[in-house]
Amino acid sequence: MIDPSHKRRTFLAAMSGALAASAMSHPAMSLAAGLVKRGSGSRYAPWQPGMLDIHHITTGSGNAALFIMPDGTSMLVDAGAIYDHDRFAIAPRPSAQRRPGEWIGRYARRHLQRAGRNEIDYFVLSHLHRDHMGEYVAGLPRSKQGDYALTGVTDVAEILPIRHFIDRAYPKYDFPEPLQGSSNENYVAFIRAQQRLGADVQQFSPGSNRQLALLRQPATFPEFEIRNLYANGELWAGQGEATKNVFPVSALPAVGKPSSDLPSENECSVAFRLRYGKFSYYTGGDLSNNTNFGADPWRDVESSVALVAGHVDVAVANHHGYVDSMGPVAVRALSPSAFILMTWDSAHPSILALFNMLNKRLYPEERKVFATAVKPENEVATRDIAKLASKNGHVVVRVAPGGAEYRIEILDSFNELDTVLSEHGPFLCQGA
Ligand SMILES: [Zn+2]
């Protein structure tokens, strides 16, 4: 159950009186834009020690999020790349001149170098789908580091060294069944090659708050924690590092059982919660809530994970806000002041997922919803798209040193200038 007494959140009234008056005299603006300074046009200011920056990078081709932690520890969660930009897909950003993984690697290198870093400490793969790790298609260039093609994360690793790899399926890549297909094979060949070159590879460990740790000055930031919540049916039990399994025995692999009776790749996604002082953040890959019309209640992993995560300040929408995600239980449990949608398709977000995220019956506090990109067709189909705080650009969460407040800045995704299109906040963090 949700704790109904959790503190009501207030948006910090940091805006000037003039802006407040202007917003009040334009109801549409106050509804859609809120506390926004539009079009600052300045270049995104570099990370400084003590800050936590989380860049939700858009290429129109899948997920990628770059974390620069308070002591400079760096982490990339996912590096998706798809190539069939049909009429349902969002057009490549900044352009089709480079592969999505190249754009992600260049983005990460640029921002890490400004922070005095030249490597990615952790790459965390939420699950083994092309829009999160990189699709294999014929004709991609090959790496010189090993026998694999360049796409998604393998492109990133050509641009920046990656020290630790963490995914849900290492070392056997056989749960709930042997992973097949050229994109999976390419990723696994990459992991094996990186391991031979000296990189550390681990399986994501649900329940742990030590696997994703600060690597540079952990003693300086004792109030920083990443709690692994879930992967492969194993859910943090809420105390210590104990876990419980949410997949029933009937869903586990057995000889002769058809794939359709097993957990899906999405249902095995990695989820974690980050806390820094009073700030908290949730991300859970492509977890979903589709129970096969009630036949398989255990498939609603999204709700189970959200209930153990509890309230956060910022939540990444599961499964790109698709129709089987962001159900009422998850929205109410997470009750964030900001949702972030990482989108690449005309159904991201779907009407119902966005309706839930915006609905004050699920929780009464103010919240903003940001999308990295929205197709014009979706704006026509889904009227609530007009209520998004942003529908184009990299969504960057910047948490102030100590974690008392955060801002969200939207960076132009059509070039590499890192121009700030709009600023939102500051928002007061609410704590656990
Ligand atoms: Zn996905």
Residues whose N, C-alpha, C, O or C-beta is under 5 A from the ligand:
A	BS01	ZN	D131 D286
